[in-house]
Amino acid sequence: MSWFSFSGIAKEIKKIRWPQKGDLATNSVQVIIFTLFFGVFFVCCEFIISMILNLLGVIG
C-alpha cells in the first residue's frame, strides 16, 4: 500500500489529466444536448401514451 502515503498520493495526483477548456466546453455541450433530447423524447412518449389511453377510454 505504497500509494497510501503522502508521497504516493502526490504521485497519483500528478497523474491526473485535467480537461482543457476546449474539451470541457465540448463535453458540456454534448451533455446539454443529450439531456434536452431525452427530455423531449420522454415528453413525446408521455403525450403519445396519454393520447392512446384517451382514445381507448381508459382516461377521461
ROSE-4610 file (N, C-alpha, C; in Angstrom, 1 decimal, always signed):
// ROSE-4610
residu = [M/M/M/S/S/S/W/W/W/F/F/F/S/S/S/F/F/F/S/S/S/G/G/G/I/I/I/A/A/A/K/K/K/E/E/E/I/I/I/K/K/K/K/K/K/I/I/I/R/R/R/W/W/W/P/P/P/Q/Q/Q/K/K/K/G/G/G/D/D/D/L/L/L/A/A/A/T/T/T/N/N/N/S/S/S/V/V/V/Q/Q/Q/V/V/V/I/I/I/I/I/I/F/F/F/T/T/T/L/L/L/F/F/F/F/F/F/G/G/G/V/V/V/F/F/F/F/F/F/V/V/V/C/C/C/C/C/C/E/E/E/F/F/F/I/I/I/I/I/I/S/S/S/M/M/M/I/I/I/L/L/L/N/N/N/L/L/L/L/L/L/G/G/G/V/V/V/I/I/I/G/G/G]
num = [1/1/1/2/2/2/3/3/3/4/4/4/5/5/5/6/6/6/7/7/7/8/8/8/9/9/9/10/10/10/11/11/11/12/12/12/13/13/13/14/14/14/15/15/15/16/16/16/17/17/17/18/18/18/19/19/19/20/20/20/21/21/21/22/22/22/23/23/23/24/24/24/25/25/25/26/26/26/27/27/27/28/28/28/29/29/29/30/30/30/31/31/31/32/32/32/33/33/33/34/34/34/35/35/35/36/36/36/37/37/37/38/38/38/39/39/39/40/40/40/41/41/41/42/42/42/43/43/43/44/44/44/45/45/45/46/46/46/47/47/47/48/48/48/49/49/49/50/50/50/51/51/51/52/52/52/53/53/53/54/54/54/55/55/55/56/56/56/57/57/57/58/58/58/59/59/59/60/60/60]
x = [+0.8/+0.0/+0.9/+1.8/+2.7/+1.9/+0.8/+0.0/-0.7/-0.8/-1.5/-0.5/+0.2/+1.1/+1.0/+1.6/+1.6/+2.3/+3.5/+4.2/+3.5/+2.8/+2.0/+0.8/+0.2/-1.0/-0.5/+0.6/+1.2/+1.5/+2.0/+2.3/+1.0/+0.0/-1.3/-1.9/-1.8/-2.4/-1.7/-0.4/+0.3/-0.1/-0.6/-1.0/-2.4/-3.1/-4.4/-4.3/-5.1/-5.1/-6.4/-6.2/-7.4/-7.8/-9.1/-9.5/-9.2/-8.9/-8.6/-9.9/-9.9/-11.1/-11.9/-11.3/-12.0/-12.7/-12.0/-12.6/-13.8/-13.6/-14.7/-15.9/-15.7/-16.8/-17.5/-16.8/-17.3/-18.2/-17.6/-18.3/-19.6/-19.5/-20.6/-21.8/-21.4/-22.4/-23.1/-22.3/-22.8/-23.7/-23.4/-24.3/-25.6/-25.5/-26.8/-27.6/-27.1/-27.8/-28.5/-27.7/-28.2/-29.4/-29.2/-30.3/-31.6/-31.4/-32.5/-33.2/-32.4/-33.0/-33.9/-33.3/-34.1/-35.3/-35.1/-36.3/-37.4/-37.1/-38.2/-38.7/-37.8/-38.2/-39.2/-39.0/-39.9/-41.2/-41.1/-42.4/-43.2/-42.6/-43.3/-43.9/-43.1/-43.7/-44.9/-44.8/-45.9/-47.1/-46.9/-48.0/-48.7/-47.9/-48.4/-49.2/-48.6/-49.3/-50.6/-50.6/-51.8/-52.9/-52.4/-53.4/-54.0/-53.2/-53.7/-54.6/-54.3/-55.2/-56.5/-56.4/-57.6/-58.5/-57.9/-58.7/-59.3/-58.7/-59.2/-60.3/-60.3/-61.3/-60.8/-59.6/-59.0/-59.0/-58.6/-58.5/-59.5/-60.0/-61.0/-60.5]
y = [-1.2/+0.0/+1.3/+1.3/+2.5/+3.7/+3.6/+4.7/+5.4/+4.7/+5.2/+5.9/+6.9/+7.8/+9.1/+10.1/+11.4/+11.5/+10.8/+10.8/+10.0/+8.9/+8.1/+8.9/+9.6/+10.4/+11.5/+12.1/+13.2/+12.7/+11.5/+10.9/+10.6/+10.1/+9.9/+11.2/+12.2/+13.5/+14.0/+13.8/+14.3/+13.6/+12.4/+11.6/+12.1/+12.9/+13.3/+14.2/+13.9/+14.8/+15.6/+16.9/+17.8/+18.2/+18.3/+18.6/+20.1/+20.3/+21.6/+22.3/+23.6/+24.4/+24.0/+23.6/+23.2/+21.9/+20.9/+19.6/+19.8/+20.7/+20.9/+21.5/+22.5/+23.1/+22.1/+21.3/+20.3/+19.2/+18.8/+17.8/+18.4/+19.6/+20.3/+20.5/+20.8/+21.0/+19.6/+18.6/+17.2/+16.8/+17.1/+16.7/+17.5/+18.8/+19.6/+19.1/+18.8/+18.3/+16.9/+16.1/+14.7/+14.9/+15.7/+15.9/+16.5/+17.5/+18.1/+17.1/+16.3/+15.3/+14.3/+13.8/+12.8/+13.4/+14.7/+15.4/+15.5/+15.9/+16.0/+14.6/+13.6/+12.2/+11.7/+11.9/+11.4/+12.2/+13.5/+14.2/+13.8/+13.5/+13.0/+11.6/+10.7/+9.4/+9.5/+10.4/+10.6/+11.1/+12.0/+12.6/+11.5/+10.7/+9.6/+8.6/+8.2/+7.2/+7.7/+9.0/+9.5/+9.7/+10.0/+10.0/+8.7/+7.6/+6.3/+5.9/+6.2/+5.8/+6.6/+7.8/+8.7/+8.1/+7.7/+7.1/+5.7/+5.0/+3.7/+4.0/+5.2/+5.5/+5.1/+4.8/+4.5/+5.7/+6.8/+8.1/+9.1/+10.0/+10.9/+12.2]
z = [+0.0/+0.0/+0.0/-1.0/-1.1/-1.5/-2.2/-2.6/-1.4/-0.3/+0.9/+1.8/+1.2/+2.0/+1.2/+1.9/+1.3/-0.1/-0.1/-1.4/-2.5/-2.1/-3.0/-3.5/-2.6/-3.0/-4.0/-3.7/-4.5/-5.9/-6.0/-7.3/-8.1/-7.4/-8.1/-8.6/-7.8/-8.2/-9.4/-9.5/-10.7/-11.9/-11.8/-13.0/-13.5/-12.8/-13.2/-14.4/-15.4/-16.6/-16.5/-16.2/-16.1/-17.6/-17.8/-19.2/-19.5/-20.8/-21.3/-21.5/-21.7/-21.9/-23.0/-24.1/-25.3/-25.1/-24.4/-24.1/-23.2/-22.2/-21.2/-21.9/-22.8/-23.5/-24.4/-25.1/-26.0/-25.2/-24.1/-23.2/-22.6/-22.2/-21.6/-22.6/-23.8/-24.9/-25.2/-25.2/-25.5/-24.4/-23.2/-22.1/-22.1/-22.4/-22.5/-23.7/-24.8/-26.0/-25.6/-25.0/-24.7/-23.7/-22.7/-21.7/-22.4/-23.2/-23.9/-24.8/-25.5/-26.4/-25.6/-24.5/-23.8/-23.0/-22.7/-22.1/-23.1/-24.3/-25.3/-25.7/-25.7/-26.1/-25.0/-23.7/-22.7/-22.7/-23.0/-23.0/-24.2/-25.4/-26.5/-26.2/-25.6/-25.2/-24.3/-23.3/-22.4/-23.1/-24.0/-24.8/-25.7/-26.4/-27.2/-26.4/-25.3/-24.4/-23.9/-23.4/-22.9/-24.0/-25.2/-26.4/-26.6/-26.6/-26.8/-25.8/-24.5/-23.4/-23.5/-23.9/-24.1/-25.2/-26.3/-27.4/-26.9/-26.1/-25.6/-24.5/-24.0/-22.9/-21.5/-21.4/-20.1/-19.2/-19.8/-19.0/-19.7/-18.9/-19.4/-19.6]
